[in-house]
């Protein structure tokens, strides 16, 4: 069962609510990923909604302001639109708990919403927050060594290019790209926020792909980023270097859909928020 839902300022935002209205499971909220409309990369959100509806789990996929069918709205950014979606679903569709997230910017929205709204009991962090460090550079050097001398000249050229870009940016006053460009907190603050989320019982599913090689290259990088809380039973992390950022290959989307489906069912068995 699916229905069109309008919400937000002036009811200008639109989403699709799917699943059993009588479900007591947390409702899965899927903001659009980047500039891809609410159907998701290669209809990922539609297929996920169909998968979860079989188990009675509801989903809500929607466009944030300025994407897809959603107009730009003064004073209503992506996080404000996501919280407006939660408020509407709580007030009109009897939803009390939510799982929020998705790919890339949708993961960022899930994080930003969870840190300020206790109704979020689960996060889908697909190529979400990441900080480089020892294990990232260890993997990068190891990869270069395995590829042999022919690859080293290309790596040196990229490093020189990045250094030149940094100099040019400094000369023009435009800073180079940093993690803060995606609205991430600093590394120390992110660790503190994550620890607080886990303490309050928030479950999270993390997937890093090979399409994220500029930010994530080694599974031990995850624990180095977040500390011992990353080993908590409420946290699940996968590193899939064979997948691209948008899960273009059918087999990769199926793996992701299987993983999210099983994760949702497992959290239902063990108890959300515990």
N, C-alpha and C positions, 0 to 999 in steps of 0.2 A: 504494500500500500504506500503510495507516494502522493504528496500534495505540495502545491506551491504556497510559500509563506512569504509575506511581506513584513518588514520590520524596520527598526531604526528611525531616524528623524524623518518625519513626514511619510513614513512607510515607503521610503524610496528604495530600500535594499530588498533583494529577492534571494530566496534560497529554496531548496527542495528537501522536504522532510520525508524520510522513508522509514519503514519498519512498523512494528506492532505498537499501537498507542498504549496498550496495557503493560508494556515492558517495564520492569523495575531496574533494569541494568542502566548504567550510565549512558547518556546519549553521546554519540561520537560526532564532534563538530569539526568539519573539514573546510577551512578557508581555502581560497584559491592559492595555488603555488606560483608565486611571481606574477607574470602577466598571463598565465594560462587560466582560462575561465573555470568555473566551478566543477565541470565534469572531471577535471584533473588531467595530469599527463597521460595521454593515450587512454582516456576514460577510466583512469585508475579509481577515482572516487565513485563513479557509477558502479563499477564492478565490486568495489569493497562494500558499498551499500547493499548490493544484491546478496553478497556472501553473508553479511551480518544479519540481514533481514530473515534469512532461513532460521536463525537462532532467536529471532524476535528482538534483536538489538536494533535500536533506532540510530539513524545517521542524519546529519544536516549538513549539506554542502552549499556554500554560498560564495558570492563575489564580494570582495572588499571594495570600497569606494574607488572608482576610476578603472575598474577591471571588468571585463565582460559586460553584463547588462547593468552594472551598478554605476550611477553617475558620481562625479566628484561632489562631496558635500562639505561645505565650510564647517570647520570645527569637528569633523568626524573622520578620524584617521583609521588605520587598520585595526589597532587595538580597541579603539572606541566602538568600531563596528562589531568586533568579535564579542565584546561585553554586551552590546545591545542585542546581539543574537542570543546570548545566554539568558539575558533578562526576559526576552520575548518568549523563549522556549520554556522558561520557568513559569512565567505568568500565564501563558495560554496553552501550554501542552504538557503541563504537570511534570516537567523535567526538574530533578533536584541535583543531579550529579552529572559531570561532563568529562569526556576525554577529548582533548583538543590538540590539533597539530597536523602534521603532514610533511610534505617535501619542502626543504629549503626555507623560504620566507614563512610558510605555514607552520613549520617547526618553531621559528622565531616567535611567531604570534602565540603559539601554544605556551611557550616559556613565559613570555611577557604577561599573558593573561593569568597563568597559574600563580605567578608571584604576587598578584594583587587580588585574586579571587579564589577563595577557599572552596568554591563549588567545583573547581577543577580537581578531579581525583586521579586523572591519568593523562599522560603525554605521549604523543607520537612524534618522535624526534628523528626524522629521516634527513640525513645530511644537515643536521642542525649545528648548534654551538660547538666550536672546536678551536683549540689553541695549540699552536706548534710548540715543540720543546725537544728534549733529548731524544725520545723515541721516534719522533717525526724525522729528525735529522739523521738519526742512526739508520732508519729505513731508507732514506733518500741516498745516503752514501753507499749503503749496501746494494741498492738497486743500480747505482752508477757503476760500482765495481763489477757487478755481475754482467753488465752490458758490454764492458770492455773499453779499450782506449778510443774506439771510434765514437762512442757516446760522450766521452769527456769533453771534446771540443764544443759539442752542442750545449752541454751543461754550462761550460765556461761562458759561452756566448750569451746564454739566457741570464746568467748572473750579472755579466757586464751590462746587459740591456736593462735589467732592473735597477742597477746602480745608476745608470745614466738617466733613467726615468725619475729616480728619486732626486737627482740633482736638478733636473728640469722642473720638477714639481716645486722644489724649494725656491727656484729662481722666479717662478710665476706666482708663488704663494699658495698653490694648490697642493694639499698633502696627498701622498700616495694612499692607495686603498689599504684600509685596516679593518680589523674585525668590528670596530665600532660603527663602520658604515652600514652594517646590518642591524645596528641597534643593540649589539651584545654588550653586557656589562664587562668590566675588566675581569681578568682571570681570577683574582682573589674574591671579588664580589660574586662572580658566577659560582665559585665553589661554595661560598657561604649560602647563596640562594638555593643551590641544589641540596645542600645538607638540610636546610630548613624544610624544603618540599618533601624530602624523604622522611624526615621526622614526623611530619603531620600525616604521613601515610600515602602520599602521592606515588602512584606506580608510573613507570616510564619504560618505553620501548625505544631503543636507539639503534639505528642502522646507518653505517657509514659505507659509502660506495667508492669504487675506483674513480668515479667522476669527481671526487672531492680531493684529488691527489695534491692540490695546493695547500690543503689544510689538515688532512688526515691520511697517515700511511702505515700505522702499526697499531694492533689491538691494545698493546700495553700503554699507548698514548692516552687512552680513556681514563685509566686509573691514575696516571700521572697528572691529568687535568683536574680530576675531582677528588682524589684521595680515597680513603677507605670506604666512603659512602658509595662509591661506584661498585663495590662488591656486595652491597645490601641485596637481600632477596627480592626487594621490590623494584630492582633495577635490572633490565635485560639489555645487553648490547651485542650487536652483530657487526662484523666487518666483512663486507663482500667486495673485494677488489675487482672481481670480474664484472660487476654491474656498473652501468653508467648512471649519471645523476637523475635521469628521468625514467629509468627502468624501461627503456625502449624495447628490448627483446621480450617477446611473449613469455619465455621461460623465466626471465628475471621478475616480471610482474607477477607471475604465478607464485614464485617463491615468496615475494613480499606479501601477497594476499594471503597465502597459507600462514605465514608467520604472524601477521596481524590478527587473523581469525583465531588462531590457536592461543595467541597471547590474551585476547579479549576473553575467551572461554576460560582460560586458566585463572585469570584474575577474578572472574565470577565465581569460580570454585573456591578460591582461597580467601576471598572477601576483600572488596575494595575499601580503601581507607584504613586498612589495618597494618 
